[in-house]
Amino acid sequence: MTVRTRFAPSPTGYLHLGGARTALFSWAYAHRHGGRFILRVEDTDQERSTSASTQAILDAMQWLKLDYDEGPFYQMHRLSRYAEVAEQLLREGKAYHCYATREELDVMREAQRARGEKPRYDGRWRDSKATPPAGVDPVIRLRNPTEGGVAWHDEVKGPIEIQNSELDDLILVRADGIPTYNFGVVVDDLDMGITHVIRGDDHVNNTPRQINIFRALGASLPHFGHVPMILGSDGERLSKRHGAVSVMQYFEDGYLPQAMLNYLARLGWSHKDEEVFSIDQFVEWFELESISRSPARFNPEKLLWLNAQYLKEESPEVLRDRVISALAARGCETATGPAIDRVIALLQARVSSLQELADAAVYFYRPVAPSAQLREAHYTAALRPALEDLRQRLGAVEWNKEAISATLKGVAASNGLKMPGLAMPLRVVLTGETQTPSIDATMELLGRSECLERIAIQLEHLPA
């Protein structure tokens, strides 16, 4: 058997963390077993589905490098196929037309609630011989079994059983010809040969309904694995207030795809005590039985820490385009400053995201005026002669880190200063910051003329 998995998002919003993790697990399981991974877009909710959401899902899959072997397939392109299968079930007496109006169903449910019953369709058209009312377009309902139960071994949760008495005759096709979620999913999974359905555990209640549709069609069942939800750090359902946003927002915020994948993999799955691992290692280790049955908790600090680990190990060439783009958004033209790869190499071990890296790189590409508070704290009368001395010496020194360091030490000694007493205010003069890489490495990249010009400008702000 060739393993075939699928990821089937609805384009009614952007791809969120839970959806991305489901996609990752489905992708990894297929790759682990030499199978195929299919992308399917379940776009039958015409009121809420948008092309922008569809594109955001495709963009997120591309950024995370979750390449699909087949697809994307769109349900709205398969309406004739759903109609064909529904007609088959009608012919075989496994489905029937229901002419109950929305108003009739509302009255029915209100009466059930008043009696303390669970609201559900009462089967009024299941075996009805009544003449269909004029002007009413019927829905098609499944003739759900009334006895026995639906049992399956969930690949994550273990044995699950639901009694058929808990289920009603669900709608397969709406009056407008659009299939319902449960019907479309089953037809798609059958036609696409899906062997393993890996999805969030909010779909557990849908599974017995889908199994009864599979059985009505005389089809073999796929394996089901329902992954527990992701909670916020406070134990509540993950929402925007926990930092849960579109996956592509993490791209905008300067995260690396390998860090995001590593973090998503560890949300509810583990391999011994491994924390940092490659996607290839994850695929090699991944099995469904290793997924926890308990909800995972989202920890943004841990994600940021992981991003920092990957960031410091990545080559500047890989980071270059995203850093240039981020600097351009900050008004910096990198073509006229120091080589961007050298700047990245100097800064990447000091930051946790590409946005932080861009922030830290700004002063290499345009002067950053020190704040009044920094000038008050660091600009002293004693600093002026030292900076004037330094400016003279820097004009003739060989421009490399070692020579610059020796010059700084000589100026500090000549002017009765300790190195921090010169280096810290010099950082403020050159970068407008107090935290930078070593001052000699920073000056080497800034270049001689830029350092001399910035010192000259700031000398005007020093007390006489």
NUMAR-552502 format. One record per residue (C-alpha): z, x, y. Coordinates in pm, 1 decimal, always signed. Layout:
<recs>
Z=Z | X=X | Y=Y
...
</recs>
This chain:
<recs>
Z=+0.0 | X=+0.0 | Y=+0.0
Z=-92.7 | X=+127.6 | Y=+344.4
Z=+185.7 | X=+61.5 | Y=+591.7
Z=+65.8 | X=-140.3 | Y=+889.0
Z=+299.9 | X=-213.2 | Y=+1179.4
Z=+242.1 | X=-377.0 | Y=+1513.8
Z=+382.9 | X=-405.6 | Y=+1860.8
Z=+314.1 | X=-745.9 | Y=+2012.2
Z=+443.9 | X=-781.2 | Y=+2369.1
Z=+394.2 | X=-1086.3 | Y=+2587.6
Z=+246.2 | X=-992.2 | Y=+2926.4
Z=+489.1 | X=-1207.6 | Y=+3121.5
Z=+663.5 | X=-909.0 | Y=+3277.8
Z=+668.1 | X=-532.8 | Y=+3266.6
Z=+753.3 | X=-337.8 | Y=+2953.6
Z=+1130.6 | X=-289.8 | Y=+2951.0
Z=+1352.2 | X=-51.4 | Y=+2754.4
Z=+1405.8 | X=-286.7 | Y=+2461.9
Z=+1034.5 | X=-343.7 | Y=+2420.7
Z=+960.0 | X=+27.3 | Y=+2447.4
Z=+1216.7 | X=+103.7 | Y=+2177.0
Z=+1063.3 | X=-160.0 | Y=+1949.3
Z=+720.8 | X=-6.4 | Y=+2006.5
Z=+858.9 | X=+340.7 | Y=+1931.5
Z=+1025.2 | X=+231.7 | Y=+1606.4
Z=+710.2 | X=+49.3 | Y=+1489.1
Z=+491.0 | X=+345.3 | Y=+1585.8
Z=+721.5 | X=+596.9 | Y=+1418.3
Z=+747.0 | X=+398.4 | Y=+1094.5
Z=+369.7 | X=+380.1 | Y=+1064.0
Z=+335.2 | X=+753.0 | Y=+1134.6
Z=+620.1 | X=+838.3 | Y=+897.1
Z=+436.5 | X=+668.4 | Y=+611.1
Z=+80.4 | X=+761.7 | Y=+697.7
Z=+2.1 | X=+408.1 | Y=+807.4
Z=-157.9 | X=+228.5 | Y=+1100.1
Z=-3.3 | X=+103.0 | Y=+1424.5
Z=-160.1 | X=-200.3 | Y=+1592.9
Z=-117.7 | X=-321.7 | Y=+1951.4
Z=-141.6 | X=-696.2 | Y=+2005.2
Z=-100.6 | X=-877.5 | Y=+2336.2
Z=+49.4 | X=-1224.7 | Y=+2290.4
Z=-88.4 | X=-1385.2 | Y=+2603.9
Z=-81.7 | X=-1755.6 | Y=+2514.7
Z=+176.7 | X=-1835.0 | Y=+2782.3
Z=-90.3 | X=-1896.0 | Y=+3041.9
Z=+153.7 | X=-1990.5 | Y=+3317.9
Z=+346.8 | X=-1663.1 | Y=+3300.2
Z=+98.8 | X=-1410.7 | Y=+3157.1
Z=-66.7 | X=-1187.1 | Y=+3415.7
Z=-326.0 | X=-912.0 | Y=+3410.3
Z=-85.9 | X=-692.4 | Y=+3609.0
Z=+176.9 | X=-719.5 | Y=+3334.2
Z=-83.8 | X=-647.2 | Y=+3068.6
Z=-191.5 | X=-333.7 | Y=+3253.5
Z=+170.5 | X=-225.9 | Y=+3301.9
Z=+224.4 | X=-250.1 | Y=+2925.6
Z=-88.3 | X=-44.6 | Y=+2855.2
Z=+13.2 | X=+212.7 | Y=+3117.8
Z=+360.4 | X=+246.1 | Y=+2966.4
Z=+221.0 | X=+292.3 | Y=+2616.0
Z=-14.0 | X=+560.5 | Y=+2746.6
Z=+260.7 | X=+741.7 | Y=+2939.6
Z=+489.1 | X=+744.1 | Y=+2634.2
Z=+193.3 | X=+858.4 | Y=+2420.7
Z=+249.6 | X=+574.2 | Y=+2173.7
Z=-113.1 | X=+572.1 | Y=+2069.5
Z=-228.4 | X=+270.6 | Y=+1871.1
Z=-479.5 | X=+288.8 | Y=+1588.2
Z=-619.3 | X=-60.5 | Y=+1645.1
Z=-626.8 | X=-295.0 | Y=+1940.9
Z=-530.5 | X=-411.3 | Y=+2184.1
Z=-599.0 | X=-757.1 | Y=+2043.2
Z=-552.0 | X=-1061.1 | Y=+2266.3
Z=-442.4 | X=-1396.1 | Y=+2126.6
Z=-640.5 | X=-1592.9 | Y=+2384.5
Z=-954.5 | X=-1439.9 | Y=+2232.7
Z=-862.0 | X=-1581.6 | Y=+1890.0
Z=-819.2 | X=-1953.0 | Y=+1963.5
Z=-1096.7 | X=-2055.9 | Y=+1723.2
Z=-921.7 | X=-1869.2 | Y=+1442.3
Z=-592.7 | X=-2052.0 | Y=+1501.0
Z=-777.7 | X=-2384.8 | Y=+1507.8
Z=-944.6 | X=-2297.5 | Y=+1177.5
Z=-613.4 | X=-2221.4 | Y=+1004.9
Z=-449.9 | X=-2533.6 | Y=+1150.3
Z=-734.7 | X=-2747.4 | Y=+1016.4
Z=-682.4 | X=-2590.6 | Y=+674.4
Z=-314.7 | X=-2690.2 | Y=+677.4
Z=-406.2 | X=-3043.9 | Y=+787.7
Z=-655.8 | X=-3080.4 | Y=+501.8
Z=-398.3 | X=-2961.3 | Y=+250.3
Z=-133.3 | X=-3201.1 | Y=+379.4
Z=+91.3 | X=-2913.7 | Y=+491.5
Z=+64.5 | X=-3012.2 | Y=+856.4
Z=+14.4 | X=-3335.8 | Y=+1045.7
Z=-69.9 | X=-3475.0 | Y=+1386.0
Z=+221.0 | X=-3587.4 | Y=+1601.5
Z=+155.2 | X=-3828.1 | Y=+1889.6
Z=+507.7 | X=-3842.0 | Y=+2031.0
Z=+500.8 | X=-3806.3 | Y=+2408.3
Z=+723.8 | X=-3574.3 | Y=+2606.2
Z=+913.8 | X=-3875.6 | Y=+2738.9
Z=+973.1 | X=-4012.0 | Y=+2387.3
Z=+1101.2 | X=-3675.5 | Y=+2269.4
Z=+1336.5 | X=-3649.2 | Y=+2568.6
Z=+1485.1 | X=-3991.5 | Y=+2485.4
Z=+1518.5 | X=-3890.1 | Y=+2119.6
Z=+1708.3 | X=-3570.4 | Y=+2206.8
Z=+1940.8 | X=-3747.2 | Y=+2449.4
Z=+2033.3 | X=-3997.6 | Y=+2178.1
Z=+2099.6 | X=-3712.8 | Y=+1933.9
Z=+2325.4 | X=-3535.7 | Y=+2182.2
Z=+2512.9 | X=-3859.3 | Y=+2246.2
Z=+2581.3 | X=-3881.9 | Y=+1871.9
Z=+2699.3 | X=-3521.5 | Y=+1866.1
Z=+2396.1 | X=-3403.7 | Y=+1671.1
Z=+2183.8 | X=-3095.5 | Y=+1715.7
Z=+1869.4 | X=-3189.8 | Y=+1914.3
Z=+1565.3 | X=-3164.8 | Y=+1689.2
Z=+1241.4 | X=-3342.3 | Y=+1610.2
Z=+1314.4 | X=-3638.1 | Y=+1384.8
Z=+987.5 | X=-3639.2 | Y=+1191.5
Z=+874.9 | X=-3977.2 | Y=+1322.5
Z=+505.9 | X=-3899.5 | Y=+1270.1
Z=+553.2 | X=-3698.9 | Y=+948.2
Z=+459.8 | X=-3984.0 | Y=+714.8
Z=+368.3 | X=-4246.0 | Y=+968.7
Z=+89.0 | X=-4492.9 | Y=+892.5
Z=+86.0 | X=-4619.3 | Y=+1250.4
Z=-234.4 | X=-4627.8 | Y=+1448.4
Z=-245.2 | X=-4330.2 | Y=+1686.0
Z=-186.1 | X=-4442.3 | Y=+2044.4
Z=-487.3 | X=-4435.6 | Y=+2271.7
Z=-510.5 | X=-4161.2 | Y=+2531.1
Z=-253.5 | X=-3931.3 | Y=+2368.6
Z=-367.4 | X=-3585.3 | Y=+2256.8
Z=-160.0 | X=-3496.2 | Y=+1952.4
Z=+10.8 | X=-3172.1 | Y=+1864.2
Z=-6.7 | X=-3030.6 | Y=+1512.4
Z=+325.9 | X=-2988.2 | Y=+1333.3
Z=+414.9 | X=-2804.5 | Y=+1013.7
Z=+541.1 | X=-3019.6 | Y=+729.6
Z=+852.7 | X=-2807.1 | Y=+687.1
Z=+1031.8 | X=-2821.1 | Y=+349.6
Z=+1335.0 | X=-3051.1 | Y=+357.2
Z=+1524.4 | X=-2892.0 | Y=+69.2
Z=+1627.0 | X=-2541.2 | Y=-29.1
Z=+1644.9 | X=-2246.3 | Y=+201.2
Z=+1463.0 | X=-1945.3 | Y=+335.9
Z=+1600.3 | X=-1608.3 | Y=+227.7
Z=+1480.2 | X=-1257.0 | Y=+292.2
Z=+1616.7 | X=-904.1 | Y=+281.8
Z=+1604.8 | X=-774.0 | Y=+634.0
Z=+1527.2 | X=-402.0 | Y=+643.8
Z=+1792.0 | X=-353.1 | Y=+911.8
Z=+2040.3 | X=-638.1 | Y=+879.9
Z=+2040.8 | X=-689.6 | Y=+503.5
Z=+2026.2 | X=-1028.9 | Y=+325.6
Z=+1975.3 | X=-1334.4 | Y=+549.0
Z=+1940.2 | X=-1698.1 | Y=+441.3
Z=+1876.4 | X=-2013.9 | Y=+644.8
Z=+1877.3 | X=-2364.4 | Y=+500.1
Z=+1564.4 | X=-2572.4 | Y=+555.7
Z=+1788.0 | X=-2857.3 | Y=+665.3
Z=+1853.1 | X=-2649.4 | Y=+978.9
Z=+1482.9 | X=-2643.3 | Y=+1064.5
Z=+1255.6 | X=-2918.1 | Y=+1190.0
Z=+880.4 | X=-2967.2 | Y=+1179.9
Z=+784.1 | X=-2711.8 | Y=+1438.6
Z=+472.9 | X=-2741.9 | Y=+1649.8
Z=+188.5 | X=-2516.1 | Y=+1534.9
Z=-72.8 | X=-2606.0 | Y=+1794.7
Z=-8.4 | X=-2773.5 | Y=+2129.1
Z=-210.7 | X=-3065.8 | Y=+2257.8
Z=-426.9 | X=-2827.5 | Y=+2463.9
Z=-524.6 | X=-2628.8 | Y=+2154.2
Z=-306.0 | X=-2327.7 | Y=+2233.6
Z=-100.8 | X=-2205.9 | Y=+1934.8
Z=+274.4 | X=-2176.3 | Y=+1959.5
Z=+436.7 | X=-1836.6 | Y=+1929.6
Z=+545.5 | X=-1880.9 | Y=+1566.7
Z=+205.9 | X=-1997.6 | Y=+1445.4
Z=+0.2 | X=-1738.4 | Y=+1634.8
Z=+222.3 | X=-1457.7 | Y=+1508.0
Z=+181.8 | X=-1556.5 | Y=+1143.8
Z=-196.4 | X=-1594.2 | Y=+1162.6
Z=-227.5 | X=-1261.2 | Y=+1343.5
Z=+1.7 | X=-1077.8 | Y=+1103.1
Z=-196.1 | X=-1214.1 | Y=+807.5
Z=-537.7 | X=-1133.9 | Y=+952.5
Z=-427.5 | X=-786.3 | Y=+1061.0
Z=-263.0 | X=-705.5 | Y=+728.9
Z=+77.2 | X=-631.6 | Y=+880.7
Z=+314.9 | X=-502.5 | Y=+614.3
Z=+624.2 | X=-440.1 | Y=+826.6
Z=+737.8 | X=-652.0 | Y=+1120.4
Z=+983.7 | X=-449.6 | Y=+1330.0
Z=+1117.4 | X=-639.4 | Y=+1630.9
Z=+1428.9 | X=-731.7 | Y=+1826.3
Z=+1697.0 | X=-940.7 | Y=+1662.2
Z=+1641.1 | X=-1218.4 | Y=+1913.8
Z=+1359.6 | X=-1311.6 | Y=+1672.8
Z=+1586.5 | X=-1362.0 | Y=+1369.6
Z=+1587.6 | X=-1740.0 | Y=+1424.5
Z=+1207.4 | X=-1740.9 | Y=+1434.3
Z=+1174.4 | X=-1564.6 | Y=+1100.4
Z=+1258.0 | X=-1856.2 | Y=+863.8
Z=+1009.5 | X=-2073.6 | Y=+1051.8
Z=+744.2 | X=-1806.4 | Y=+1018.0
Z=+822.4 | X=-1752.9 | Y=+651.0
Z=+763.9 | X=-2123.7 | Y=+585.5
Z=+424.9 | X=-2094.4 | Y=+757.8
Z=+339.9 | X=-1791.1 | Y=+541.9
Z=+435.4 | X=-1992.6 | Y=+233.8
Z=+232.5 | X=-2292.9 | Y=+345.5
Z=-66.7 | X=-2060.2 | Y=+366.0
Z=+7.8 | X=-1917.5 | Y=+20.8
Z=+46.9 | X=-1569.6 | Y=+166.8
Z=+270.0 | X=-1278.0 | Y=+74.4
Z=+545.3 | X=-1197.6 | Y=+320.4
Z=+565.1 | X=-878.0 | Y=+525.4
Z=+888.7 | X=-684.4 | Y=+534.5
Z=+1105.5 | X=-783.5 | Y=+831.9
Z=+1336.5 | X=-551.3 | Y=+1023.2
Z=+1529.1 | X=-687.9 | Y=+1321.2
Z=+1667.2 | X=-428.4 | Y=+1559.6
Z=+1993.0 | X=-511.4 | Y=+1746.9
Z=+1969.3 | X=-559.0 | Y=+2120.3
Z=+2053.4 | X=-302.9 | Y=+2387.1
Z=+2364.2 | X=-369.0 | Y=+2593.9
Z=+2475.2 | X=-227.4 | Y=+2924.2
Z=+2762.1 | X=+20.4 | Y=+2940.4
Z=+2997.9 | X=-273.1 | Y=+3003.6
Z=+2897.6 | X=-444.6 | Y=+2680.0
Z=+2699.6 | X=-718.0 | Y=+2853.1
Z=+2332.9 | X=-791.7 | Y=+2786.8
Z=+2116.7 | X=-526.0 | Y=+2951.8
Z=+1985.0 | X=-634.6 | Y=+3290.0
Z=+1862.1 | X=-488.5 | Y=+3617.3
Z=+2215.2 | X=-429.1 | Y=+3738.0
Z=+2253.7 | X=-173.4 | Y=+3456.0
Z=+1943.3 | X=+9.5 | Y=+3571.2
Z=+1717.8 | X=-170.7 | Y=+3325.9
Z=+1379.7 | X=-176.2 | Y=+3494.4
Z=+1015.0 | X=-142.2 | Y=+3399.0
Z=+953.7 | X=+160.3 | Y=+3179.9
Z=+703.4 | X=+279.4 | Y=+3438.6
Z=+980.1 | X=+284.8 | Y=+3698.9
Z=+1124.1 | X=+576.7 | Y=+3503.7
Z=+788.8 | X=+749.4 | Y=+3543.9
Z=+810.7 | X=+686.5 | Y=+3918.8
Z=+1168.0 | X=+817.0 | Y=+3920.8
Z=+1061.4 | X=+1150.2 | Y=+3775.1
Z=+1143.3 | X=+1123.2 | Y=+3405.6
Z=+943.1 | X=+1296.4 | Y=+3132.6
Z=+798.7 | X=+1089.0 | Y=+2846.5
Z=+949.2 | X=+1311.9 | Y=+2577.8
Z=+1295.2 | X=+1264.4 | Y=+2729.5
Z=+1249.8 | X=+887.2 | Y=+2739.5
Z=+1131.5 | X=+880.0 | Y=+2376.5
Z=+1420.4 | X=+1100.3 | Y=+2265.3
Z=+1665.8 | X=+869.9 | Y=+2442.2
Z=+1511.8 | X=+548.5 | Y=+2309.8
Z=+1518.3 | X=+690.1 | Y=+1957.5
Z=+1893.7 | X=+748.3 | Y=+1984.3
Z=+1956.7 | X=+391.0 | Y=+2103.8
Z=+2076.1 | X=+244.1 | Y=+1776.0
Z=+1938.4 | X=+512.9 | Y=+1543.1
Z=+2074.4 | X=+851.4 | Y=+1446.6
Z=+2013.7 | X=+1148.5 | Y=+1220.6
Z=+2336.3 | X=+1335.1 | Y=+1155.4
Z=+2459.6 | X=+1463.8 | Y=+1492.4
Z=+2119.0 | X=+1550.0 | Y=+1635.9
Z=+2088.8 | X=+1469.3 | Y=+2007.4
Z=+1783.8 | X=+1659.7 | Y=+2134.3
Z=+1476.9 | X=+1653.7 | Y=+1912.0
Z=+1098.7 | X=+1635.2 | Y=+1935.3
Z=+895.0 | X=+1325.4 | Y=+1861.3
Z=+756.6 | X=+1500.0 | Y=+1551.7
Z=+1109.5 | X=+1557.7 | Y=+1423.9
Z=+1194.4 | X=+1193.4 | Y=+1491.1
Z=+895.6 | X=+1072.1 | Y=+1289.6
Z=+993.5 | X=+1300.4 | Y=+1002.0
Z=+1349.9 | X=+1164.9 | Y=+997.2
Z=+1289.8 | X=+798.5 | Y=+1078.3
Z=+1366.6 | X=+524.3 | Y=+829.3
Z=+1459.0 | X=+162.6 | Y=+895.5
Z=+1784.5 | X=+183.0 | Y=+701.5
Z=+1906.6 | X=+444.0 | Y=+951.2
Z=+1904.0 | X=+187.8 | Y=+1231.5
Z=+2249.8 | X=+65.1 | Y=+1324.3
Z=+2329.1 | X=-303.1 | Y=+1275.8
Z=+2538.5 | X=-299.0 | Y=+1593.6
Z=+2398.4 | X=-330.2 | Y=+1946.3
Z=+2327.5 | X=-4.0 | Y=+2126.9
Z=+2463.3 | X=+70.4 | Y=+2474.1
Z=+2245.6 | X=+199.9 | Y=+2752.4
Z=+2386.9 | X=+505.8 | Y=+2927.3
Z=+2177.7 | X=+613.2 | Y=+3228.8
Z=+2379.8 | X=+934.1 | Y=+3267.7
Z=+2287.9 | X=+1037.9 | Y=+2914.7
Z=+1921.7 | X=+965.4 | Y=+2979.8
Z=+1931.6 | X=+1176.5 | Y=+3296.3
Z=+2102.7 | X=+1459.2 | Y=+3106.5
Z=+1833.9 | X=+1449.5 | Y=+2839.2
Z=+1565.1 | X=+1456.0 | Y=+3104.2
Z=+1720.1 | X=+1769.1 | Y=+3252.1
Z=+1710.9 | X=+1938.9 | Y=+2910.2
Z=+1341.2 | X=+1870.6 | Y=+2869.9
Z=+1262.8 | X=+1949.0 | Y=+3232.1
Z=+1400.1 | X=+2301.5 | Y=+3221.8
Z=+1201.5 | X=+2381.0 | Y=+2905.9
Z=+866.8 | X=+2238.3 | Y=+3020.4
Z=+592.6 | X=+2465.4 | Y=+3147.1
Z=+522.4 | X=+2445.6 | Y=+3522.4
Z=+156.4 | X=+2379.4 | Y=+3445.6
Z=+246.1 | X=+2052.3 | Y=+3272.1
Z=+467.8 | X=+1941.9 | Y=+3561.1
Z=+231.7 | X=+2054.1 | Y=+3836.0
Z=+34.5 | X=+1737.4 | Y=+3909.6
Z=+336.5 | X=+1508.1 | Y=+3920.9
Z=+528.2 | X=+1748.0 | Y=+4148.5
Z=+230.4 | X=+1784.0 | Y=+4382.6
Z=+203.8 | X=+1405.5 | Y=+4402.2
Z=+575.7 | X=+1369.5 | Y=+4473.2
Z=+559.4 | X=+1635.8 | Y=+4744.3
Z=+256.7 | X=+1468.9 | Y=+4903.1
Z=+464.4 | X=+1152.0 | Y=+4930.8
Z=+715.4 | X=+1362.4 | Y=+5125.7
Z=+450.2 | X=+1484.4 | Y=+5367.9
Z=+406.6 | X=+1827.0 | Y=+5209.6
Z=+70.8 | X=+1998.1 | Y=+5165.6
Z=+114.6 | X=+2233.4 | Y=+4870.2
Z=-222.0 | X=+2406.7 | Y=+4913.8
Z=-92.4 | X=+2601.0 | Y=+5215.4
Z=+246.6 | X=+2710.2 | Y=+5082.4
Z=+366.7 | X=+2926.7 | Y=+4793.9
Z=+211.1 | X=+2877.0 | Y=+4451.0
Z=+345.5 | X=+2547.5 | Y=+4319.8
Z=+395.1 | X=+2681.5 | Y=+3967.1
Z=+626.7 | X=+2955.1 | Y=+4098.7
Z=+825.9 | X=+2699.6 | Y=+4298.0
Z=+860.2 | X=+2474.9 | Y=+3992.9
Z=+970.6 | X=+2768.0 | Y=+3777.7
Z=+1236.0 | X=+2859.3 | Y=+4035.3
Z=+1377.2 | X=+2507.1 | Y=+4062.9
Z=+1328.5 | X=+2328.1 | Y=+3730.7
Z=+1651.7 | X=+2444.2 | Y=+3567.7
Z=+1853.6 | X=+2319.4 | Y=+3867.0
Z=+1743.0 | X=+1954.5 | Y=+3870.8
Z=+1749.3 | X=+1647.1 | Y=+3646.7
Z=+1425.7 | X=+1475.1 | Y=+3747.0
Z=+1090.2 | X=+1548.9 | Y=+3902.2
Z=+1193.3 | X=+1354.7 | Y=+4211.8
Z=+1493.8 | X=+1585.6 | Y=+4249.9
Z=+1263.0 | X=+1881.5 | Y=+4200.1
Z=+1031.7 | X=+1757.3 | Y=+4473.9
Z=+1327.6 | X=+1703.9 | Y=+4706.0
Z=+1444.3 | X=+2058.1 | Y=+4636.6
Z=+1094.8 | X=+2198.3 | Y=+4699.4
Z=+1029.4 | X=+2038.3 | Y=+5037.6
Z=+1152.9 | X=+2333.1 | Y=+5244.9
Z=+895.8 | X=+2559.6 | Y=+5079.3
Z=+614.4 | X=+2355.2 | Y=+5233.6
Z=+750.2 | X=+2247.3 | Y=+5569.6
Z=+1047.5 | X=+2356.4 | Y=+5780.9
Z=+1361.3 | X=+2145.2 | Y=+5738.2
Z=+1572.0 | X=+2150.8 | Y=+6053.8
Z=+1943.4 | X=+2198.9 | Y=+5979.7
Z=+2163.8 | X=+1906.6 | Y=+6072.7
Z=+2400.5 | X=+1933.6 | Y=+6366.8
Z=+2691.2 | X=+1938.7 | Y=+6123.9
Z=+2546.5 | X=+2235.6 | Y=+5933.9
Z=+2476.1 | X=+2426.8 | Y=+6255.4
Z=+2829.2 | X=+2366.8 | Y=+6376.6
Z=+2972.2 | X=+2485.2 | Y=+6044.8
Z=+2757.9 | X=+2796.8 | Y=+6001.3
Z=+2609.0 | X=+2910.1 | Y=+6334.8
Z=+2853.1 | X=+3152.6 | Y=+6492.9
Z=+2826.7 | X=+3417.1 | Y=+6763.7
Z=+2884.1 | X=+3684.1 | Y=+6497.6
Z=+2577.3 | X=+3562.2 | Y=+6309.0
Z=+2331.3 | X=+3629.0 | Y=+6593.8
Z=+2330.3 | X=+4011.5 | Y=+6580.4
Z=+2309.7 | X=+4003.1 | Y=+6201.7
Z=+2005.3 | X=+3773.5 | Y=+6208.0
Z=+1838.9 | X=+3979.8 | Y=+6480.4
Z=+1900.3 | X=+4292.3 | Y=+6273.8
Z=+1765.2 | X=+4118.2 | Y=+5961.6
Z=+1456.5 | X=+3999.9 | Y=+6143.1
Z=+1377.9 | X=+4355.7 | Y=+6250.0
Z=+1424.8 | X=+4500.0 | Y=+5902.7
Z=+1229.5 | X=+4224.0 | Y=+5723.3
Z=+921.3 | X=+4312.3 | Y=+5925.5
Z=+882.6 | X=+4641.1 | Y=+5740.9
Z=+1036.7 | X=+4585.1 | Y=+5396.7
Z=+827.7 | X=+4559.1 | Y=+5080.8
Z=+815.1 | X=+4186.9 | Y=+5004.9
Z=+975.4 | X=+4136.9 | Y=+4666.9
Z=+1306.6 | X=+4003.8 | Y=+4546.0
Z=+1465.1 | X=+4344.0 | Y=+4486.0
Z=+1373.4 | X=+4487.3 | Y=+4824.7
Z=+1483.0 | X=+4169.6 | Y=+5004.2
Z=+1817.7 | X=+4176.4 | Y=+4822.6
Z=+1876.1 | X=+4539.0 | Y=+4921.2
Z=+1789.1 | X=+4459.2 | Y=+5283.0
Z=+2033.5 | X=+4167.2 | Y=+5292.8
Z=+2312.5 | X=+4384.9 | Y=+5158.1
Z=+2235.3 | X=+4654.2 | Y=+5413.3
Z=+2238.7 | X=+4405.9 | Y=+5703.2
Z=+2565.1 | X=+4252.7 | Y=+5586.3
Z=+2731.7 | X=+4593.9 | Y=+5560.9
Z=+2599.2 | X=+4707.9 | Y=+5899.0
Z=+2729.7 | X=+4398.5 | Y=+6071.0
Z=+3071.1 | X=+4388.1 | Y=+5905.1
Z=+2993.2 | X=+4079.8 | Y=+5694.3
Z=+3047.3 | X=+4002.3 | Y=+5329.6
Z=+2734.3 | X=+3884.5 | Y=+5150.8
Z=+2836.9 | X=+3514.2 | Y=+5142.6
Z=+2898.2 | X=+3537.5 | Y=+5516.2
Z=+2531.8 | X=+3624.0 | Y=+5564.4
Z=+2367.7 | X=+3446.7 | Y=+5271.5
Z=+2512.6 | X=+3100.5 | Y=+5332.5
Z=+2415.8 | X=+3064.2 | Y=+5698.5
Z=+2080.2 | X=+3227.2 | Y=+5619.2
Z=+2016.0 | X=+2947.6 | Y=+5365.3
Z=+2083.1 | X=+2695.0 | Y=+5639.4
Z=+1849.5 | X=+2879.7 | Y=+5876.0
Z=+1562.4 | X=+2902.2 | Y=+5628.2
Z=+1595.1 | X=+2577.5 | Y=+5429.7
Z=+1823.8 | X=+2340.5 | Y=+5615.6
Z=+2032.0 | X=+2331.8 | Y=+5296.0
Z=+2342.5 | X=+2502.1 | Y=+5161.8
Z=+2241.6 | X=+2481.1 | Y=+4794.0
Z=+1931.6 | X=+2674.2 | Y=+4687.6
Z=+1834.9 | X=+2926.1 | Y=+4422.6
Z=+1933.8 | X=+3284.7 | Y=+4503.9
Z=+1849.1 | X=+3359.7 | Y=+4864.6
Z=+1637.4 | X=+3665.1 | Y=+4780.2
Z=+1423.8 | X=+3463.0 | Y=+4532.0
Z=+1392.6 | X=+3182.1 | Y=+4785.8
Z=+1280.2 | X=+3422.5 | Y=+5059.5
Z=+1032.6 | X=+3594.3 | Y=+4831.3
Z=+856.0 | X=+3260.4 | Y=+4770.5
Z=+876.7 | X=+3146.1 | Y=+5131.9
Z=+692.9 | X=+3458.3 | Y=+5236.6
Z=+754.0 | X=+3713.9 | Y=+5509.3
Z=+586.6 | X=+3538.5 | Y=+5801.8
Z=+750.2 | X=+3203.1 | Y=+5727.3
Z=+1096.5 | X=+3360.7 | Y=+5701.3
Z=+1052.4 | X=+3551.4 | Y=+6026.1
Z=+925.8 | X=+3242.8 | Y=+6208.7
Z=+1211.4 | X=+3022.9 | Y=+6088.3
Z=+1470.7 | X=+3283.7 | Y=+6181.5
Z=+1317.9 | X=+3312.8 | Y=+6528.5
Z=+1331.2 | X=+2936.4 | Y=+6580.1
Z=+1691.4 | X=+2904.9 | Y=+6467.3
Z=+1806.8 | X=+3201.1 | Y=+6676.4
Z=+1753.9 | X=+2975.7 | Y=+6976.9
Z=+2026.7 | X=+2745.5 | Y=+6842.9
Z=+2283.3 | X=+3019.7 | Y=+6789.8
Z=+2560.6 | X=+3079.5 | Y=+7043.2
Z=+2514.9 | X=+3390.5 | Y=+7251.1
</recs>
